[in-house]
Each structure stands twice: as structure tokens, then as C-alpha cells.
Amino acid sequence: MVATAYLSLYFFWGSTYLGIKWAVLGGVPGEPNVGIPAFFLAGVRSVIAGVLMYVFLRWRGEARPTPRQWRSMAVVGTLLLLGGNGLVTFAVQYIPSGVAAVLIALLPIWMLVLEGFWGGAPLRERVSPALIAGIVIGLAGVGLLLWPKIQPLLGAGDGRSHVLEAVGAGAVLLSSFCWANGSLYSRRLAGRGGLPSSPFIGTAMQLICGGAALLVVSALLREWRLMTFEGIFGSPRPIASLAYLIFAGSLIGYTAYIWLLGVSTPGKIATYAYVNPIVALVIGSVVGKEELTGRVFLAAGLIIAGVVVIVTLRTGRARRPIGGPAPSLGAAESRSPGGAAGAAGGQPRTE
């Protein structure tokens, strides 16, 4: 059962990045008018998964959350889902899903830098040569990965061809920043008794509140004007991908993650932080026919190596992971945003 749970964690969370790309409007090259608008897609999948989970848990006898807990989960869910998954869903319209997954792998670096701001030890007290090396290696990988997109913005290329790709990459980096803040805020709430007693019900609340925030943004952006019957139902890809994201990513992957929290160690669970990007790259290339170059593989290797150094050192010292990537939704202290909700201190991220 442990092996099956890990395989589910690795595969389903890693595969949600391509699932998002196939579901989002304009995400598939050659099909610009097929799909669901980004923030509406992220909101619908989160609300459906959250309501299903919440109703099931209340039926099983979970206590009714208090208004204070709903307010807390609304803040966490907005940071994780609107800032995290919503931006990833927006970004994969312009960049390959595997590249988005690799950039999300930088989440442990954000967690390390921001921890002092949310009540942890100041950064200067936690810095070591190994941590600095991990950050430098990871940032070197980001620079290598994004250099072709940065050059046009510096006037070194044609000046326009990669601008949207640069915007997409920037959105993913901002996504992991939001996810790190939401996770650290959730950890602080846990230390003050501000979270529901059950991490399951807490995540359902995050999904509902964060999904509602995404739908509000979708309405403000008037995404409804972009939706057509032919775009959503003319191809089986968008609806099938949405169903996959809800059930395989948010429900199955999330359940495996929560179960592992009770039977495995934080150091082992943290391995998804560097396995998911590899899975996403492979699936994006083999199934999604996304182009992968030697530069992308080298950059991915550098980023993952930096994450391994940071996560391994942190789990060795503190006995718990500092965080990991996400599609889409998942991590004890970290979504991947290309997946549903999650947070630190027992509130999981569900891809």
C-alpha cells in the first residue's frame, strides 16, 4: 500500500501539468479556440473537488468548522489556489507543461527565504554553505532555462517572439511565491490553533474558498466571453482533462498524500519535490509531444539538484520537509501549483 501511494503521488501529481495544458483555452498548439479559460478552469476544478470532499467528510461525522476557521481557510485557499494554481493554469497557455513543473520545483527556495517573515528563525540564522549552494545551483538552472525568453526582453533577440513565454514563466515563479506564503501562513495558524482539527476538512475548505476566489477573478476578467460550446465540448480533450484533474489529481493524489503523512517519514514524502518535475517532463514529451532540448534537461537537472540539496539538508536537521512543487495541488509544507489545495503544518497541497 505504501508503494502504491508513492506511485500515485509521483504519477498523478506529475501528470496534472499536462492535464491543465490540455484543458485550458489555447493551451494546445494548433487548437487556439479549444478549451476552458484559465481562471474559470482552476476555479471549477477546485470548487467541485472541495464540495465533494466536504460533503463526504461531514457525512462521515467530521465536526462543523467554525466561522473563524472558515476565514482562516479562505486566506490560505486564496493564496494557494488563486495565487498558486490559478497562475500556473494561466501560464501553461504559453509555456510547455514540463517547463512549468520544473519552475515550480523552486518552491523550497521560496520557503527557505520567506520562513523568517512568517515567524520562523531569521534567514541569517538558517543559512549554511550547503543551503547557499543549493540556492545558487537552482537559480543557475532557472537562468539557463529562461535565457532564450529573457534575451528578447534585453534587446538581444527579435524583441517579440518570446515575450508571452517570458510572461508565462514569470507567472509560474510568482505562483510558487504565493504558494510558499500560503503554506507558511497555514503553518503559523497551526501553531496558534487556528486550523480545523482534521487536515482533510481543512483542505476541503481551502478548495471551496480558493475556488470561489478564482471564479470571482474569472468573472472580473469576463472570461465568460471566451467560452463557447464548441470550444468546451467540440473536442473531448477539455472536459476529459477537467475530470482527470478533479479525480486523479485532487482526490486520488490528495488521499495518497494524506495517508502517507501518517505512515511514512517527512524526508521520504519530500521526494515528490524532485520526482514530479521529471514525471511532468517525460509525460509532456511523450504524451503531449512537447519539445525538449538538451538545454531544458540540463536546466532541469540543475534545478532538481538544488532542490535535493535544500530539501535533504532541511529534513536532516528539522525532520520535516521545507516544501516541494505543485500543477497543479499538493504538499505538507509547500502544488504544485498545476493541481487542488494544500499547506504546511498538516494542511496538504492536492495536485
N, C-alpha and C positions, 0 to 999 in steps of 0.2 A: 504493500500500500504506500509506503514511503517513496519507493522508486517511482510508482505511478504518479504520485502527487508532484514529485520534482519534474518529471517529464511533462506533466500538464502545465506546470508553472513556466518551464522553459519554452515549450512549443506554443501554447496558446497566447501567452503574453508577447512572445516574439513575433507571432503571426498577425497580431492585431494591427500593426503598422500598415501592412499591405491591405488588410481589410478596410481600414479607414480610407486609404487611397482609392480603392475600388468603389467605395460608397459615396465619396464626396464629389460634388459637382466640379467637373473639369479636372479631376484627378488623373484620369486615364488618357494618355496621349492619343489623339485621333478621335476622341469622343468628348469634345468640349461642352456639349449640351446634355450630357447624360450624368445623372447623379443627384445628390441631395445637398443643398447649401451647407457650408461648413458648420456654423454655429447651431443651426437647426438640427443637423445630424447629431452633433455631440450632445445637444440638449435632449433630444428624443431618446437616444440610447440610454442616457443616464437616468431619466425620469422613469422609463419603463423598467429598467433593471432595479432601480431603487424601490419603486412601488411594489413590484413582485416580491422582493426580498422583505420589505417592511410588513406587508400583509401576511406573508408566511410566518415571520417571526412572531408577530402579535398573535396569530392563530395558535402558535406553539406555546404561548404563555409568557413571552417577554414583557417586561414592565413598560407601561406607557411613559415615554420621555416627558420631561418637564419643559415648560416654556424656555427656561434658561438654557437647557441642553439643546433645544431647537435653535436658539440664537447662536450658540457656540458652533454648532454643526453647520449653520448657514455660512458663517465666516470661513470656516475651514473648507467647506464644499465649494464656495465661490473661488477661493484661491487655487484649490486643486483642480477643479473641473473647468471653470471659466478661464482662469489664467493658465492652467496646465493643459488639460486635454483639448480645450477649445482652440488654443493657439496651435497645437500640433495638428489638429484637423484642418485648420486653415493653411498650415504650412505645406502639407503634402500635396496641395494643388500645384505646387511649384518646384518641389524637390523630390527625389526618389525616397520611398518609404524606408529603405535601408539606411540612407544618409540621415534621415530624421532620427532613427533609432540610435545611431552612433552618437549623434549630438546629445541626445537625452542621457547617454551614459555619463555625461559630465555632472550629473546631479550630485554625486558625493562631494565634488569640489565646492559647489554652492553651499551644501550643508555644512562643510567644514568652515567656510568663510563666514557664514551668517549665524552660526551657532551662538557666538558671543552676544549678538544683538538680541537674541531671544532668551537670554538668561543663563546661557552656558558660560564656561570659562572663556576669558578673553582669548583672541586668536594667538597673541604673543605667548600665552602660557601653553598652547597646544601645538605650536609649530615645532617641527623637528626636521633634520636634514632629509629623512625619508619622505615626509609629507611634502616638503618643498619639491623634492624630486618628482613625486607623483603628480603634483600640480603642473610643473614645468613640462613633463612628458605629455600629459593630457592636453595642455594648451598648444604644444607644438603640433600634436595631431590635428587639433581644430584648425590651426593656421594652414597646415598642409591641405586639409580637406576643403577649406573655403577659399583658398588663394585664387582659383580661377574666377570665383564670384566677386572677390574683393578688387581684383585688378581693374575691371571696368569702372568701378566707383572711384578709383585713384587716377583715372585717365590713362591707364596703361593698356587698355583693350579697345574694343569698339565702342565702349561707353554705354551701351544699352542692352546688349543681348543677355546679360546675366543679372540684370537688376532685380527682376522678380525672384530669381533663385536666391539672391542675397537677402531679399526681404523674407523669403520662406525660412532660410537658415537662421536669420535673426529672430524670427518668431519662435523657433524651437528653443533657442538659447533663452529667450525671455520666458518661455513656458517652463523650463526647468528651474529658473529663478523663482517663479511663482509657486511651483510645486514644493521647492525647498522651504519657502516661507510658510506655506500652509502646513507642512509636516512639522516644522519646528514650533509653530504656534499650537498645534494639536498636542505636541509633547508637553508644552507649558501648561495647557489646560488639564492634561492628565495629572501633572504634579500637584495641581490645585483642586482636584476632584471635580473638574468641570465637564468630564466626558460621561456618557452613558456607561453603565456597568458592563454592558455587553458590547464588544467591538463589532459584532455583526449588526446590531441595531444602529450603532453609531455610523457605520459605513452606509447603511440604507438611508439614513437621514442625510448624510453628505451627498449621496447620489440624487436624492429628491431636490434638495435645496440648490446644489450646484447646477443640476439640470434645469431647474426653473430659472436661475440666473442666465444660463446660456440661451434659453428661449426668449428671455426679455431682450438680450442683446440682439438676437436674431430678428426680433420684431422691430427694434430701433434701427437696425440696418436695412429693414424692409426686404429681408431675404425672400419673403413670400412671393415677391415679384419675379424671382428667378425660378420658382418651382413650376414645372409643367407635368402633366400626366405622362407625356411621352418620355420626359427626362427621368422620371422616377420609375415608371413601370414599363417603358418601352424596351428596356433591357433587363434581364434577370439579375444583373450584377449588383445594382444598388441595394435592392431590398434583401437579396440573399446575404450580402455583406453586412447589412444592418443587423439582420437576425443572428449572424455569426458573432458580431461584436457584442450583442446583448448576452447571448447564452454561453458561447465558448469563452469569450474574453472576460466579461463581467461576472458571470455566475459560476462557471466551472473553474476558471483560473483563480478567481477570488476565493472560492471554497477551498481549493487545494492550498492556497497560501495561508488562510486562517488555520486550517488543520495542521499544517507544518509548524506554525508558531507554537503549537502545544506539544509536538513530538520530536522536533529537531532543534539544532543549535542556531543561534543568530549568524555565526560565521558561515555555516553551510547555506542557510537561506539567502544570505547576501550574494551568493554566487550568481543569482539570476541577474545581478547588475552588469555582469560582463558576458553572460551567455546569451541574453536576449538580443543584443545587437548583432551577434554572429548569426543567430537564427533569422533575424529580420533581413540581414544582407543576403543570406542564402535563399530564403523564400522569395524575396523581392527579385532576385536574379533569375531563379529557376522558374517560378510560377508567374511572376509579374513581368518577366522579360526586361527588367531594369538593367541598364548598362553599368557594369562595374569595371573600373580600371585598376591598374596597379597602384596608382596614387591613392585611390579610395581604400584599398586593402591595407596599404602601409599606414595611412592616417587612422584607420580603424584599429590597427594593431597598436599604435602609439596611445590612442585614447583609452583603449581597454587596458593596456599595460599600466597607465597612470591610475585608472580606477582600481585595478588589482592592488597596487601598492597602497593606496589610501584606505580601501576597504579592509584589506588584510591587516594593516597596522592598527587600524581603529578597533577592529574586532578582537585583535590580540590584546589590546590594552584595556578596552572598556567592556569587552564581552558582548558587544552588540553592534550591528552594522550601522554605519553612518548614513547609508541610503543607497539607492540604485535607480536605474532608468524605468520608464514607462511609457504607447501607443498610445499608451493608449490607456489603462488604470492599474497600479499595484505597488506597495512596499511598506514595510513596517516603519521605516524612518525615511521614506522617500516620496510613474506611470505608466514611468512611463509612461506622460502623459501621453500616447496614442491609444488608451483604454479607459474603467469607471472611476471609483474614488479611493482614497486612502490617506493615511497619515501616520506619523510617528506615534510612539508610545502606545501601541496596541491597535491603532486605527489603521487598517491596511489600505494600500492602494490597489484597486482592482483594475486590471487592464481591460 
